[in-house]
């Protein structure tokens, strides 16, 4: 026996009923009702429509036989679950086929009605699209403005990181908005180079600042002319060490120097 009746009826996916004209509502409801009747009946008789129904009911009979013997009763006096299932199953199958046919019929009627109302439905859909587009544009404008303000705030963070961690005493220029940049002064992107936005962009930029090293400014005095020099940046310590090792300079405490 074919098992197509045990699968969910193939109904047409359609937009929400709210987008349909009233002339279609009754057919929409009729299809949903037909599908509901099929689903309820199928759920109520799930054991009989299972692929292993015969083995399952045979197992029930075996269990009943063991219980009868344990109780000192005649196992053949116990009603057979398998026999009852075999008796009932054809009627269940017939009912399911009829219910599936009702769903298919209701679905076809609804599809035909929808095709006749595509003009009206299209207008309702366009209205929904227009409203969503207006909301999207407005939200994007707000988001773009906020992102620009965030980028401007990052310029302050960049200046502070230059002075406090990198000993790069750069000039700061005020901006009302700016493109957000990572600590390396590049845009935040994913591993494939796609620009990040929103929380992902903020997290990536925060992480980039967390990876910044901290450099110390080093002050040395020239052994040749006594000039005091402050070395800054990534290589300040190694350059100062090289000068001192070569005897060209000595370390000094910049706070002890007279201005």
N, C-alpha and C positions, 0 to 999 in steps of 0.2 A: 504493500500500500504506500502511495506517495506520501511524503511527510511535509509537503508545502503548507498544509493546513495548520501546522504547528508553529509556523513562523508568523511574525507580525505582518498583517496585511500591508502591502506597499501603497501608502497614501501619498498624495502630492503635497510637498512642502509649499506653503503659501504665506504671504505676509500676514501680520496680525489682523484679526477681525475688525479692529478699530479703523483700519485703512480701507476696508471694503465698504461699498455702498450698501444701504439697507436692503436693497433688492436681493442681495446675496446672503444676508445674515441667516435666514431660515435654512438655506441649504448648508451653510457653514455649520450651524448647530446640529443639523440632521446627520452630517458626516461624523461629527464628534460623538454624537449619541450612539451611532452605529458602531463606531470603534470602541466606545466604552462597553457596549453590550458584549462585543467579542472578547475584550480584555477580561471582563469579569467572569464570563463563562469559562474561558481558557484557564484562568487562575483557579477557579473552583474545581476543575477537573485536571489539574496539573499532573497528578499521579498517573492517570489513564493516558495522557498524551506524551508522557516521558518516553524516551527511546528505549529505556530498559524496563518498561512497565511490566512485562510478563515475568521477568526475573524477580522484580520487586514484590509482586503479589505471590509468586511461588515461595519466596522467602517468608512471607507472612504466614502462609499455610504450614510451612515446615515448623515455624515457631509455635503455631497453634497446636500442631500435633505433639510436639515435645511437652508443651504445657498440659495437654490432656492426659498423656501418659503419666506425667508427674503427679497429677491429681487423681489418678486411678480411673479415668474416664475413657470412653471409646473415642479415639481420634477421628474416626469417620463420622461421628455424630456432630462434629464441629462444622459449621457452614464454611464452605470454601471461598476465600477471598478471591482466588484466581478465577474460579468459575463465575463468580459474580462480575469480576472485571471483564472477562471475556463476553459475558452477556450484555454488559452496559456499554462497552467501548464502541461498538458500531454505531449506536445511537448518538454517543458523544461526538464521534467523528462526523456523522451526518449533520449534526447541529452546528459544529464548527465550520463545516463547508458552507452551510447556509448563511452563517453569520459573516464569514469572510466575503461571500458574494454580496451581502447587503452593504458591507463597507465599500467594496469596489464600485457598486452601483451608485452609492451616495457620493463617492469621490469623483466619479465621472460626471455626475450631474453638477457638482460644484465647479469642476474645471470648465465645463461648458458655459456656465453662468459667468464665471470670472473672465473668460475670453470675450464675452459680449460687453463687459464693463471695463475693459482695459483703459479706455480713454478717461473715465472718471477716476479709476484707481491711479492712473498716472498723474493726474492733477493733485490728488491727495499726497502721493509720494513726493512730488516736486515741492509741495508746501512743506513737508517734513524736512526735505533736504535743505531748502532755503533757510528754515529756522535753525537747523543744525549748523549750516555754514555761517550764518550771522553770529551765532554763539561761539563758534570756533575762531572766527576772525577776531572777535572782541577779546576772547581769552588769550589768543596768541599775542595781541597787542600788549595786553597786561604782562604776559610772560616775557616778551621781548624787552619791555621797559624795566622789569625787575632784573632781568639778566644783565642789562646794561649797567644798572646801579650796583649789582654784585661785582661786575668787572671793575667799576671805578673803586669799590672798596678794596678789591684785590691789589690795586696799585699802591694803596697804603701798606698793605701787608708785604708786598714786594720790596718797597722802600725800607721797611723795618727789618726784613730779613737780610737785605744787603748790608745795613749798618750793624745789626746785632749779631749776625751769624757769619757773614762772608767778609766783613770788614771792607766793604765796598761803599764808600761814602758818596753815593749817587745823589743827584738833585731830585726833588719831588715836584711834580707838576699836577695841579688840581684838575680833575676832569669830572664832568657831570655823569658821563657814562663811558664805558669802554668794553672791549671784547674780553671776556674772562680768559686768563692765561694761567698755565701751570707755573711752578717755580722755575722751570727751565725756559719760560717765556714762549711756550708753544701751546696750541689748543689741546684740550682734553679729548682723546680719541680712544676707541676700543682697540683690541689687538689687530683688527682688520683695517684700522684707519678711519672708521666711521665716527663722525663727531658725536660726543656724548652731550646729553642735555638733562636738565633737572637734577635730581638727587645724584644720579650717576656722575654727572659732570662735577658737582660739588665734592663728592667723595674722592674723585680722582685728583682734583686740585689740592684738597686737604692732604691726601697721601703724598703728593709731590713735595709739599712743604715739609712734611714729616721726614722725608728722606734727605733734606738739605744737611750737609755737614756744617760744623761750626769751626771757623778759623779764627786764630788770634792775631791781632796786630803785634808786631815785634819792633822794638826800638833799639837801634844800634848807633854807636858813635864811630865815625871814621877815624882810623889811626893816622891818616895822612894829614887831615886838616881840622879834625875835631868836630866836623859837622854832624849833627844829630839827624838821623833819618828814621822815619816810621815806615816799615814795610807792611803792606796789607795784601789781602787776597789769598787765594788757594795755596800759593807757593811761598808765602811770607816766611814761615819758620825754616823751610829748607834753604832759602836764599840767605837768610840771616846766618844760619849755621855755617854755610859755606864761606861767607865773608869772615866770620870769627875764626874758623878753623885755619883759614889762610893767613890770619894775622892782619887782615885789612881793617878790622873793626872789633869793637867789644860791645857786649850787651849793656844796656843802661835801663834804669827805671825812669820811664817818661815823666812820672809824677815828680821826680826829684830835679828835673831840668828847669832852669829859670826861663820864664817866657820873655 
